[in-house]
Amino acid sequence: MSLDFTPQPRQRSAMPTIRDLVSALRGRDGVDAAIVLGRDGLLIDGKSAAPLDPDGLAAYVPPMALAAVDLGLAAQRGDFGLMVLEYGSGTAVVTALSHEAYLLVLLQPSANLASLLFELRRYRTQISALV
């Protein structure tokens, strides 16, 4: 599934929503969770495979992102954009959607991480407009 939310010329439906983004991500092979959350850690929207809890997972993201922001400032690398965390049973991707929101995607080891990262970068502006 593509993350390209550009309206098609013959498309009559409403503008895409955060729910569409979450559904598109969750529909990808190997994605266990797609969670959009506020900078305060509160869930905006999310879907996950059982037994994962989107509300609980959302609460862990802001402290990690804040540390990444601080590292970027200390290392003179600019604004935080995206981080990838590799674990024994999969990968977590956290990206800044806007000044108000983050996206957390949890992937199985078999998921196509490169494809996801490519699309998150390629469609960053369109995805940010959904928030």
N, C-alpha and C positions, 0 to 999 in steps of 0.2 A: 504494500500500500504506500502510495506517495503522500508526502506532506505538502504537496503543491495545492494551495487553497486559492489559486487564481480563478476568479469566476470565468466560466466558459461563455462564449458569445450567446449561446442558446439557453443558458441556464436561467431558470426563472425562480429558483429557490432563494430563500433569504441568505444573507451573508453567513459565512461559516462561523461557528462558535467554538468556544473552548471545548465543549462536549464533543464536537466533531474532531478536534485535535486528539483528545484523549482516546476516542474510538479508533481513529486511524492508527495511532501508536499501538494501542492494545491489540489491534487486529494483525499486527506484524508477527511473523513467526519468531518464537523465542522470547517474546516480551511478556514478562510476568506482571508488570505494573506500569501504569502511566498516571502520574499524579501532578496536578497543577496546584500550587500552594502560594499563599501570600508570604511576604517577607517575615511575617510574624509566626509562620509555621502552621497557620490554619488552612485547612483543606478548602480549595475552591472547587475542584472537580477531580475525580480519579476513579480508576477501575483497576482491580488487581485480582490475581488468582488467589483462591483460598489457600492457606489461612492468613495471607498477608492483609494487614489492616492499613488502608490508605491514610486515615487520620493519624494513627500512631507513627507511620513512616514519615509523614509530612513534618512532624515536630522535630525530627532529627536534622533536617536539611539546613535551616538558617544558621545554626552554629558552625557547621562545616563551611557553608558559603561565606560567612563572615571571616573565617580564618583564611579562605582563599582570597578574599578581597584584601585583607591585611598583607598577605604574602605578595600580591600583585603590586600594592603600594610600596612595600619595602624593597621589592626587586625592580621597581620602576618599569612595570610591565603594562600599566594601564588598567582599565576597567575589567572586572571579572566577566568572563564569557561562558566558559564551560569547563567542567572537570569530569574525569573518568576515574572511577574507583574499581579496581579489580579485586575480586574475592575468590575463594576456592570454589564456590558454587555459582559464580556468575559475576556480572558487572553492573555497576550503578553509574548512571550518567546524570549529572546535575547541570542545568543550564539556566542562565538568567533570561527570562522572557521580557522583562521590563524592569523599571525601578521598583515595581510593586509585587512582582511575581517570579517564581522559579518553576522549573519543570524537572521532575524526577522520573527517570525511566529505569526499571530494573530488567535486566536481560539474563537469559540462561546462557551457559557457555557456548551453546550451539548457534546462538543468534548472530546475525550479520551486523556486528558493531560498526564496521567501516561504513556500510551503507547508511546506517542511522546517523552517524556523525556527519557524513557528507550532506544528507538531507537537512539536518538541523542547521548546518551552516548555510547551505544554499537557499533555504526558505526562511532564514532567521527574521527578515523584515516582515514577511507575510504572517508568520507565527506570532511575532510580537504584536501585530495589529489586532490579533484576536483578544488580547488581554485588555 
